[in-house]
């Protein structure tokens, strides 16, 4: 296996044990901020589209749509930052290990050979 990240994930049997611990307040705030980003994403763009048609003013959508969508991305990344990279990293390591195992390039759940 040529990718060191994936090799380490397989050899160390990366799992989701980080999710067993009780998250702190910061993680919950981050998850709420992420949920807010979804609310202000496409629904807000759709609202601008409706307002644009209602007022017969296409500039509402042309300017407001990208602006609110960009804002929702910034809010999303703030939420990711607050929720913590630890959980994201644990999930991606586990996902990489599972993908390689499913494709037949790593250890099986029964404990096959280690990846060189």
N, CA and C of each residue as an Amber inpcrd file, in Angstrom:
protein
   348
   0.8500000  -1.1650000   0.0000000   0.0000000   0.0000000   0.0000000
   0.8940000   1.2260000   0.0000000   0.6710000   2.1540000  -0.8980000
   1.5850000   3.2670000  -1.0930000   1.2500000   4.4980000  -0.2640000
   0.0530000   4.6070000   0.2600000  -0.3500000   5.7980000   1.0060000
  -0.1200000   5.5510000   2.4960000   0.8530000   6.2680000   3.0990000
   1.1660000   6.0320000   4.5110000  -0.0290000   6.2390000   5.4410000
  -0.8650000   7.2100000   5.1510000  -2.0380000   7.4870000   5.9870000
  -2.9460000   6.2600000   6.0670000  -3.2120000   5.6590000   4.9130000
  -4.0810000   4.4900000   4.8640000  -3.3900000   3.2900000   5.4900000
  -2.0950000   3.1220000   5.2290000  -1.3500000   2.0040000   5.8160000
  -1.4000000   2.0670000   7.3400000  -1.1830000   3.2730000   7.9100000
  -1.2520000   3.4270000   9.3630000  -2.6600000   3.1480000   9.8790000
  -3.6690000   3.6120000   9.1580000  -5.0540000   3.3930000   9.5870000
  -5.3800000   1.9070000   9.6390000  -4.8940000   1.1540000   8.6670000
  -5.1530000  -0.2880000   8.6380000  -4.3540000  -0.9940000   9.7310000
  -3.0720000  -0.6860000   9.8320000  -2.2170000  -1.3630000  10.8110000
  -2.6170000  -1.0510000  12.2490000  -3.0900000   0.1640000  12.4900000
  -3.4850000   0.5540000  13.8460000  -4.9460000   0.2330000  14.1320000
  -5.6290000  -0.4130000  13.1680000  -7.0340000  -0.7800000  13.3200000
  -7.8650000   0.4290000  13.7340000  -7.7860000   1.5030000  12.9640000
  -8.5160000   2.7370000  13.2560000  -9.9910000   2.4270000  13.4800000
 -10.5420000   2.9810000  14.5420000 -11.9400000   2.7350000  14.8510000
 -12.6180000   4.0490000  15.2390000 -13.8310000   3.9320000  15.6960000
 -14.6170000   5.1140000  16.0600000 -14.6900000   5.2950000  17.5740000
 -13.6470000   4.8870000  18.2900000 -13.6600000   4.9700000  19.7520000
 -13.7320000   6.4090000  20.2500000 -13.3120000   7.3790000  19.4500000
 -13.3990000   8.7860000  19.8620000 -14.8430000   9.2120000  20.0940000
 -15.7860000   8.5330000  19.4540000 -17.1910000   8.8900000  19.5910000
 -17.8290000   8.3050000  20.8460000 -17.1080000   7.4490000  21.5600000
 -17.6570000   6.8530000  22.7790000 -17.6000000   7.8180000  23.9550000
 -16.6780000   8.7680000  23.9020000 -16.5390000   9.7380000  24.9860000
 -17.6200000  10.8070000  24.8750000 -18.0440000  11.3270000  26.0200000
 -19.0800000  12.3530000  26.0110000 -18.4690000  13.6690000  25.5040000
 -19.0650000  14.2360000  24.4430000 -18.5270000  15.4800000  23.8980000
 -18.8110000  16.6700000  24.8140000 -17.9590000  17.6790000  24.6950000
 -18.1160000  18.8790000  25.5020000 -19.1170000  19.8530000  24.8830000
 -19.3150000  20.9610000  25.5630000 -20.2560000  21.9850000  25.1170000
 -19.8330000  22.5410000  23.7550000 -18.5420000  22.7100000  23.5650000
 -18.0410000  23.2650000  22.3050000 -18.4650000  22.4130000  21.1050000
 -18.4410000  21.1060000  21.2730000 -18.8490000  20.2020000  20.1870000
 -20.3260000  20.3990000  19.8740000 -21.1480000  20.5060000  20.9100000
 -22.5860000  20.7110000  20.6860000 -22.8510000  22.0560000  20.0090000
 -22.1380000  23.0810000  20.4270000 -22.2910000  24.3970000  19.7840000
 -21.8940000  24.2980000  18.3180000 -20.8100000  23.5930000  18.0350000
 -20.3740000  23.4040000  16.6550000 -21.4120000  22.6860000  15.8120000
 -22.0440000  21.6690000  16.3770000 -23.0840000  20.9390000  15.6440000
 -24.3010000  21.8180000  15.3760000 -24.6500000  22.6740000  16.3260000
 -25.7640000  23.6050000  16.1190000 -25.4130000  24.6030000  15.0180000
 -24.1770000  25.0870000  15.0300000 -23.7420000  26.0360000  13.9980000
 -23.7650000  25.3650000  12.6210000 -23.3640000  24.1120000  12.5470000
 -23.4230000  23.3760000  11.2780000 -24.8740000  23.2600000  10.8150000
 -25.7870000  22.9410000  11.7270000 -27.2050000  22.8480000  11.3620000
 -27.7280000  24.1890000  10.8550000 -27.3190000  25.2730000  11.4910000
 -27.7230000  26.6140000  11.0430000 -27.2060000  26.8800000   9.6380000
 -25.9980000  26.4130000   9.3450000 -25.4460000  26.6400000   8.0030000
 -26.3000000  25.9690000   6.9330000 -26.8760000  24.8040000   7.2660000
 -27.7560000  24.1310000   6.3100000 -29.0590000  24.9070000   6.1260000
 -29.5300000  25.4990000   7.2060000 -30.7660000  26.2770000   7.1230000
 -30.5650000  27.5250000   6.2740000 -29.4070000  28.1600000   6.3900000
 -29.1890000  29.3870000   5.6090000 -28.5630000  29.1120000   4.2480000
 -28.3710000  27.8640000   3.9190000 -27.7960000  27.5170000   2.6160000
 -28.8310000  27.5770000   1.5120000 -29.2150000  26.4300000   0.9970000
 -30.1440000  26.3700000  -0.1320000 -31.5220000  26.9380000   0.1730000
 -32.0810000  26.7400000   1.3670000 -33.3910000  27.3570000   1.6140000
 -33.3750000  28.8780000   1.4660000 -32.3070000  29.5160000   1.9220000
 -32.2130000  30.9700000   1.7830000 -32.0530000  31.3660000   0.3200000
 -31.2930000  30.6000000  -0.4390000 -31.1480000  30.8740000  -1.8730000
 -32.5030000  30.7220000  -2.5630000 -33.2510000  29.6980000  -2.1900000
 -34.5940000  29.5160000  -2.7600000 -35.4980000  30.6840000  -2.3920000
 -35.4080000  31.1480000  -1.1560000 -36.1930000  32.3110000  -0.7380000
 -35.8410000  33.5310000  -1.5760000 -34.5510000  33.7460000  -1.8180000
 -34.1450000  34.8700000  -2.6760000 -34.6920000  34.7010000  -4.0880000
 -34.7620000  33.4670000  -4.5570000 -35.3390000  33.2220000  -5.8790000
 -36.8080000  33.5930000  -5.9230000 -37.5360000  33.2110000  -4.8770000
 -38.9560000  33.5540000  -4.8010000 -39.1330000  35.0670000  -4.7150000
 -38.3390000  35.7110000  -3.8750000 -38.4260000  37.1770000  -3.7650000
 -38.0670000  37.8600000  -5.0760000 -37.0950000  37.2990000  -5.7760000
 -36.6850000  37.8460000  -7.0690000 -37.8300000  37.8010000  -8.0730000
 -38.5560000  36.6940000  -8.0890000 -39.6990000  36.5670000  -8.9990000
 -40.8450000  37.4610000  -8.5340000 -41.1200000  37.4700000  -7.2400000
 -42.2340000  38.2460000  -6.6950000 -42.0660000  39.7400000  -6.9820000
 -40.8400000  40.2450000  -6.7680000 -40.5830000  41.6740000  -6.9880000
 -40.1130000  41.9830000  -8.4050000 -40.0300000  40.9690000  -9.2530000
 -39.5340000  41.1290000 -10.6330000 -38.1840000  41.8290000 -10.6590000
 -37.3320000  41.4160000  -9.7430000 -36.0040000  42.0190000  -9.6130000
 -34.9580000  40.9010000  -9.5730000 -34.3970000  40.5500000 -10.7470000
 -33.4480000  39.4250000 -10.7840000 -32.1750000  39.6670000  -9.9870000
 -31.8600000  40.9230000  -9.7140000 -30.6250000  41.2050000  -8.9600000
 -30.6890000  40.6670000  -7.5320000 -31.8930000  40.5000000  -7.0100000
 -32.0160000  39.9320000  -5.6580000 -31.3720000  38.5540000  -5.6260000
 -31.6710000  37.7430000  -6.6280000 -31.1000000  36.3990000  -6.6930000
 -29.6550000  36.4300000  -7.1720000 -29.3440000  37.2820000  -8.1450000
 -27.9930000  37.3270000  -8.7040000 -26.9540000  37.7660000  -7.6820000
 -27.3350000  38.6640000  -6.7950000 -26.3900000  39.1360000  -5.7790000
 -26.5840000  38.3780000  -4.4660000 -27.8300000  38.2560000  -4.0490000
 -28.1160000  37.6340000  -2.7550000 -27.8560000  36.1470000  -2.7070000
 -28.1230000  35.4410000  -3.8150000 -27.9250000  33.9910000  -3.8430000
 -26.4960000  33.5780000  -3.5430000 -25.5280000  34.0450000  -4.3370000
 -24.1340000  33.6830000  -4.0380000 -23.6500000  34.2160000  -2.6900000
 -24.1350000  35.3850000  -2.3010000 -23.6950000  35.9550000  -1.0220000
 -24.1640000  35.0960000   0.1530000 -25.4260000  34.7020000   0.1490000
 -25.9340000  33.9010000   1.2630000 -25.3740000  32.4830000   1.2150000
 -25.1510000  31.9540000   0.0300000 -24.5780000  30.6140000  -0.0820000
 -23.1350000  30.6120000   0.4100000 -22.3800000  31.6530000   0.0480000
 -21.0040000  31.7810000   0.5470000 -20.9750000  31.9440000   2.0540000
 -21.9160000  32.7100000   2.5750000 -22.0110000  32.8910000   4.0220000
 -22.2990000  31.5580000   4.7090000 -23.1610000  30.7520000   4.1130000
 -23.4700000  29.4570000   4.7270000 -22.2370000  28.5630000   4.7680000
 -21.3630000  28.6690000   3.7720000 -20.1150000  27.8860000   3.7890000
 -19.2100000  28.3410000   4.9280000 -19.0990000  29.6420000   5.1150000
 -18.2670000  30.1560000   6.2090000 -18.8220000  29.6850000   7.5510000
 -20.1300000  29.7660000   7.7220000 -20.7630000  29.3190000   8.9590000
 -20.5230000  27.8200000   9.1500000 -20.6120000  27.0320000   8.0740000
 -20.3600000  25.5990000   8.1520000 -18.9440000  25.3230000   8.6560000
 -17.9430000  26.0010000   8.1020000 -16.5650000  25.7520000   8.5100000
 -16.2910000  26.2090000   9.9300000 -16.9680000  27.2730000  10.3740000
 -16.8500000  27.6700000  11.7780000 -17.4120000  26.5540000  12.6630000
 -18.5350000  25.9770000  12.2550000 -19.1100000  24.8590000  12.9990000
 -18.1940000  23.6550000  13.0430000 -17.5540000  23.3570000  11.9140000
 -16.5950000  22.2460000  11.8730000 -15.4330000  22.5260000  12.8280000
 -14.9520000  23.7510000  12.8250000 -13.8560000  24.1220000  13.7230000
 -14.2780000  23.9390000  15.1860000 -15.4770000  24.4100000  15.5100000
 -15.9460000  24.2990000  16.8880000 -16.2090000  22.8480000  17.2830000
 -16.7620000  22.0620000  16.3730000 -17.0740000  20.6600000  16.6780000
 -15.8050000  19.8550000  16.9100000 -14.7280000  20.2600000  16.2830000
 -13.4590000  19.6150000  16.5540000 -12.9600000  18.7290000  15.4440000
 -11.7130000  18.9100000  15.1290000 -11.0750000  18.1190000  14.0830000
 -10.8350000  16.6870000  14.5470000 -10.8200000  16.4720000  15.8490000
 -10.5520000  15.1360000  16.3860000 -11.5720000  14.1220000  15.8820000
 -12.8340000  14.4960000  15.8950000 -13.8830000  13.5880000  15.4600000
 -13.8390000  13.3760000  13.9520000 -13.5390000  14.4360000  13.2310000
 -13.4350000  14.3300000  11.7800000 -12.2750000  13.4150000  11.4020000
 -11.1380000  13.6070000  12.0470000  -9.9670000  12.7760000  11.7550000
 -10.2420000  11.3090000  12.0840000 -10.8850000  11.0590000  13.2110000
 -11.2040000   9.6750000  13.5960000 -12.1290000   9.0300000  12.5680000
 -13.1160000   9.7920000  12.1060000 -14.0530000   9.2560000  11.1270000
 -13.3690000   8.9570000   9.7990000 -12.5000000   9.8590000   9.3160000
 -11.8280000   9.6330000   8.0360000 -10.8150000   8.4950000   8.1110000
 -10.1180000   8.3490000   9.2370000  -9.1950000   7.2110000   9.3870000
  -9.9580000   5.8990000   9.3520000 -11.0650000   5.8380000  10.0920000
 -11.8890000   4.6470000  10.0970000 -12.4340000   4.3680000   8.6970000
 -12.9020000   5.4120000   8.0160000 -13.4380000   5.2490000   6.6620000
 -12.3920000   4.7450000   5.6840000 -11.1700000   5.2590000   5.7810000
 -10.0890000   4.8080000   4.8950000  -9.7790000   3.3350000   5.1480000
  -9.7190000   2.9510000   6.4180000  -9.4520000   1.5470000   6.7540000
 -10.5490000   0.6380000   6.2260000 -11.8030000   1.0230000   6.4420000
 -12.9210000   0.1920000   5.9870000 -12.9540000   0.0760000   4.4640000
 -12.6640000   1.1600000   3.7730000 -12.6630000   1.1340000   2.3090000
 -11.6030000   0.1800000   1.7840000 -10.4070000   0.2600000   2.3390000
  -9.3220000  -0.6170000   1.8950000  -9.6520000  -2.0670000   2.2050000
 -10.2270000  -2.3150000   3.3720000 -10.5920000  -3.6880000   3.7160000
 -11.6880000  -4.2180000   2.7880000 -12.6270000  -3.3960000   2.4530000
 -13.7080000  -3.8290000   1.5490000 -13.1920000  -4.1040000   0.1480000
 -12.1890000  -3.3390000  -0.2660000 -11.6130000  -3.5410000  -1.5950000
 -10.6090000  -4.6870000  -1.6150000 -10.3550000  -5.2650000  -0.4430000
  -9.4980000  -6.4430000  -0.3740000  -8.0240000  -6.1530000  -0.2060000
  -7.6750000  -4.9320000   0.1390000  -6.2620000  -4.6030000   0.2600000
  -5.7470000  -4.5330000   1.6660000  -6.5420000  -4.8800000   2.6580000
  -6.0860000  -4.7600000   4.0370000  -6.5000000  -5.9360000   4.8680000
  -6.4970000  -5.7220000   6.1700000  -6.8790000  -6.7790000   7.1050000
  -8.3730000  -6.9940000   7.0720000  -8.7810000  -8.1900000   7.3370000
 -10.2050000  -8.4710000   7.4430000 -10.6150000  -8.2770000   8.8950000
 -11.9000000  -8.3350000   9.1610000 -12.3830000  -8.1920000  10.5230000
 -11.9260000  -9.3230000  11.4170000 -11.5340000 -10.4430000  10.8170000
 -11.0490000 -11.5790000  11.5950000  -9.5850000 -11.4210000  11.9620000
  -8.9180000 -10.3890000  11.4620000  -7.5180000 -10.1570000  11.8420000
  -6.5440000 -10.7720000  10.8690000  -6.6170000 -10.4350000   9.6380000
  -5.7190000 -10.9530000   8.6180000  -4.3230000 -10.3550000   8.7290000
  -3.5180000 -10.5160000   7.6930000  -2.1300000 -10.0320000   7.7590000
  -2.0450000  -8.5120000   7.7960000  -0.9850000  -8.0200000   8.4160000
  -0.7560000  -6.5680000   8.4690000  -0.2920000  -6.1000000   7.0980000
  -0.5950000  -4.8620000   6.8050000  -0.2040000  -4.2890000   5.5130000
   1.2260000  -3.7850000   5.6030000   2.1200000  -4.1970000   4.6810000
   3.5210000  -3.7750000   4.7600000   3.6970000  -2.3090000   4.4290000
